[in-house]
């Protein structure tokens, strides 16, 4: 019995120590990347390329996600509010739900799946093929060349994507509300903007910037430390998407708590 308890506690201890070691490595990586973000040189061409990859090329998937989210949100809210004769709240709840929560979170998750995996695969391939070591040999800082452009581009482009997602999502709710549910167009628009406050939009954009940084960071970190050939690159890609998604959901709660402390 004593031996079983000892083995159980030892396993918990190993897991805890491994978790703390991984947290420490990620913290050092983050601090190093941030220090390079605020010191020259910055590579404008690489930064622009990453902004296009993260922002422009993510527009189709973000737009499709937003419009269907707005449409189904309007249907579900109408279905629920009709039980309490509160159908007039559909427009208000749709716009607040999208700007505060669904726009930033769903955009962050979709970009994590599309961009975070690509970052981890690209940098991981460079690591296992010793291209990162070659950059160091050529006196090029790998953080400056690979990590910094992605972090800056992620933090800058996600708010723009979320702004577009908010507009498209609200439009999706408007289309369902007016064409299917029978709301008056002018009345729906008035209800949309009457109760929408600046803090709703600002909080969503702040979340988006944080999510963009998280997606880029977790796309770079597993790839930068990948080992073991193709299998290691595959594991890094999986870890990038899973860890970014979990951190997005955790950061979403923390930022919501800061903005809307009840």
N, C-alpha and C positions, 0 to 999 in steps of 0.2 A: 504493500500500500504506500509506504514511504517512497519507494523507488518510483512508482507511477506518478505520485505527486511531484517528485523532484524532476522527472522527465518532462512533465507537463509545464512546470514553471520554467524550466530551461528552454523549452520550445517558445514560450511566450517571450522570454528574455531575448532569444535570438531574433525573433520577429521584430521586437521593439528596437533593438540595436540596429538591425538592418534598415528599418524605417528611418531612424534618426540619422544614420549615415547617408541614406539617399537624400533626406531633407537637407543635410549639410552640404552635400555636393551640389544640389540644385540652387541653394542659397548663394554659394560661392560663384556658381556660373551666372546667376542673375546679377549679382553685384558687379562682377567683371564686365558683363555685357552693358549694364547701365553706365558704368564709368567710361566705356568706350563710346557710348551714344552721345556723351556731352563733351567729348574731346575730339579735336581734328586728328586725321583727315576723315571726311565723309565722301563716299563715292556716289556722286549724283546720278550717274548712269545706272548703277546697280539699284539705287533707291527707286528711280523711276520705273525700272523693270519690275521690281517687286510690287510697287503700287499698282501697276497695270495687272499683274498676276493676281493679287489679292482683291483688288477693287473691281476693275472693269470686267475681268473674265468671270467674276463671281456673280455679276448682276443677273444672268438668266436664272440660276438656281435660287438665288435669294428672292427674285421677283415672283417666281412660281410658288415658292413656299409662302410668301407673304399674302398673295392674292387668295390662295385657297384657305389659308388660316383665317383671314378676315371673313371670308364667305361662310365657312363652317362655324366660326364664332358667332356670327349674326344669327344663324339658324339655331344654334344651341341656346343662346341667350333668349331668343324669342320663345323657344319651346319651354324653357324654364320659367320665364317671367310671365307667360300667359296664365300660369296657374295662380298667380297673385294679381292678375289684371294690371301688370306693370310693363306692358309692351313698349310704352314710350321710352323706357330706359335703354333700349337696345343700342341706339346710336352712341349714347354716352359711355356705356360699358365697353362697347367695341373699341372706341378710340382710346380710352384710358388703358384697357387691357393690352392693346397693341403697343402703344407708345411706352408704357411703363415696363412691360414684361415680355410679351410674346415677340415683339419686333427684335429687341436686343438678344434675347436668349436663343430664339430659333435661328437668327442670322449667325450668331456666334457658333452654334452647333453645326450648321451647314458649312460654314467656312472652315471649321475645324476638320470636318470630314474631307473637304475638297483640297484645302490649302495645307493644313497641318500635316496630312499624310504625305503630300508631295514634298514638302520641306524636309521631313524626316528621311524620306527615300533618297532625295537628292544629296543631302549632306551625308547620310549614312553611306551611300555609294562612294562618295568622295573620300570618306574616312577609310573604308576597307580597301580601296584601290590606291591608298597613300597619296591622293591628290592634296589633302590638307597638309600632310608633311612636306609636300613639294612647295606649297605656298609659304610655309615657314622657311624652307631652304632659300626661297627667292626673296626673303626679307619682307613678305607681305603678311600682316597680322590676320590670322583666320577669323578672329572676332570682327575686325573691321570689314573684312571682305564678305563674310558669309552671314554673320549673325546680326550686326547692327542694321543693315538695310532692311532686313525682314522685320525686326522689332519696330523700327520707326514706321515702316509702311503699314504694318498691322495696326498700330495705335492710331494712325492717321486715317486709314481707309475704312475701318469698321464703322465709325460714326457716320460717314457718308452713305455706306451701304444700309445702315439702320434707318437713316432718314428716308432713303428711297423705299425701304421695306415698310416704314410707317405709312407713307403716302399710298403705296399700292395696297397694303392691307386694309386701310380705311376705305379705299375705293372698292375693294372686294366686298366689304360689309355694306357699303352704300348700294352696290348693284343688287345684292340679294335683298336688301331691305326695301328697295323701291320697285324692283322688277318681280320679285317672288312674294314678298310679305305684304306688299300693298301700302307701304309708307309713302306719304307725300314727300316729294323730292326736296322742296324748300324747307319743310319742317324737319326732315332728317338732317339736313346740313346745319340748320340752326341748333338742333340738339347736339350735334357733334361738337360745335365750337363753343357752345354756351358754358359748358362745365369743364372744358379742357383748360388746364392751367400750364403756365410756363414750366413749372417744376416737373410736370409729367414728361415733357419732351426732353428737358435738360437731364433728368435722371437717367433716361434711356440712352442718351448720347454718352454720358459718363460711363455707364455700364459698357457700352459698345467699345469705347477706347480701352477700357480695362480688359475686355474679352479679346480684343485684337492683340494686345500685348501678350495675353496668356496663350492664345493660339500660336503666335509666332515663337514665343519662348519654348513651348512644349513641342513645337515642330523642330526647333533647332537642337534642343538639349539631347533627346534620345539619339538623333542622328549623329551628333558630334561625338558621342561616346559609344557608338555602336561598335561591336566586335563580332567576328566569326563569319565573315563572308555574307552570302545571300541570306542565310538564316538570320543573322544578326540584323540585317537591314529590314527584313520582314518584321522581326520583333520590335525594332525601333519604330516602324510605321504604326504598328498596332498600339504600342505604348503612347505614342504621340496623340493619337485620336482619343483613346480612352482617358488618359490623364487630362488632356485639354477639356474634354466634356465634363469630367467630374469637377475640375477647378472652376469652370464657367458657372456651374450650378452653385457651387459653394460661394464664389465671389458675388453671384447674383443676390444671394441672401444677405451677405454682409453689406453690400452697397445699398440694398433696399432698407436695411435696418438703419443705416446712416442717414438716408434721405427722409425716410418716413418713420421716425421713431415714435411708436405709439405707446 
